[in-house]
Amino acid sequence: MVVSHIVKYGVFFAVVVTGYLFLLMISTSPRIWGYSDYPQAVKNKVPAQTKKEKLSGAIIGLPWIVFVLAFPVWSTYALKSKLGGEIPFLTAFLNLIVMFVLVTIGDLVILDWLVISKITPKFVIIPGSEAKDYKDFSHHYKAHAKAAVIIVFIALALAAVAAFL
């Protein structure tokens, strides 16, 4: 039961989060969703993000952020309920970390590597830059490696709350 819960909810979470990001990519300007995540080489070729673009990015990113934070917590408490109201710390941590890892894989492999670095469709290119500016994948995996450390601490903290409160 625990493994099936973790896999089912983890895959659902990864598909929704990655899908939402992909929809943002194809429906809005890369100056809104991609500017802050792109390498400095791209940023050096284009004007800085305007206040309006930053605000637009924050507004359209808000539902994603809420879901990314709330769904793993909900999933962990749903699992806790299935287990009779108590959840071991390790089980809670595994539920959370698997969810975050699956989302990271979706973002890193599907969006950053395949879509942005390999295919590089026009909708990911900020006007003023060129497709070749997006081929260096190292920026993406370095950012995800740094985020992984933070994700582990978040998962540990949330697992502790779920297990001990």
C-alpha positions, -999 to 999 in steps of 0.1 A, spaced: 0 0 0 28 25 9 47 19 -23 17 21 -45 6 54 -28 41 69 -32 43 59 -69 7 69 -78 8 103 -61 44 110 -71 38 103 -108 6 124 -107 25 153 -90 53 151 -115 29 151 -145 9 181 -132 38 202 -122 58 195 -154 27 199 -175 19 232 -159 54 245 -166 52 233 -202 19 251 -207 35 282 -193 63 278 -217 41 275 -248 15 301 -238 37 330 -224 68 348 -233 101 333 -222 110 367 -208 83 360 -182 89 323 -173 125 317 -185 145 348 -180 156 342 -144 164 305 -151 184 311 -182 222 312 -182 240 345 -179 252 342 -216 215 346 -226 208 374 -202 238 393 -215 223 394 -250 188 406 -240 174 435 -220 168 429 -183 134 418 -172 110 446 -167 90 451 -135 58 442 -154 74 409 -167 86 401 -131 51 407 -118 35 386 -145 59 358 -137 50 360 -101 13 360 -108 13 331 -132 37 311 -110 16 315 -79 -7 286 -86 23 264 -94 41 273 -61 10 267 -41 5 233 -57 42 224 -53 41 231 -16 6 219 -7 2 187 -27 32 168 -11 19 178 23 -16 166 15 -2 134 0 18 127 31 -12 133 54 -34 111 31 -8 83 35 -8 89 73 -46 85 73 -43 53 53 -18 40 79 -43 45 107 -33 81 118 4 75 124 32 76 99 69 66 105 93 95 98 111 74 71 79 67 53 68 103 53 103 114 41 103 88 13 68 99 2 80 135 0 114 130 -15 101 107 -42 76 133 -52 102 160 -53 127 138 -72 101 129 -98 93 166 -104 129 174 -106 134 147 -132 105 160 -152 117 195 -152 154 187 -157 151 160 -183 120 168 -202 119 206 -200 154 218 -195 173 191 -214 150 179 -241 128 210 -249 152 239 -241 187 225 -247 181 199 -275 150 208 -294 151 246 -286 118 256 -303 111 293 -309 89 296 -279 119 291 -255 141 317 -272 141 352 -258 142 377 -287 177 390 -291 193 356 -284 198 326 -307 190 289 -304 227 281 -300 228 301 -267 205 275 -251 226 244 -260 248 244 -228 229 222 -204 254 226 -176 235 257 -162 204 237 -157 219 207 -139 240 229 -117 209 248 -106 190 215 -100 219 201 -80 219 232 -57 181 230 -54 184 193 -44 201 202 -12 173 226 -3 147 200 -13 162 174 10 159 198 40 123 207 31 114 170 28 131 163 62 112 192 79 78 182 64 84 146 72 92 155 108 60 175 111 39 147 96 55 120 117 57 138 151 26 162 151 
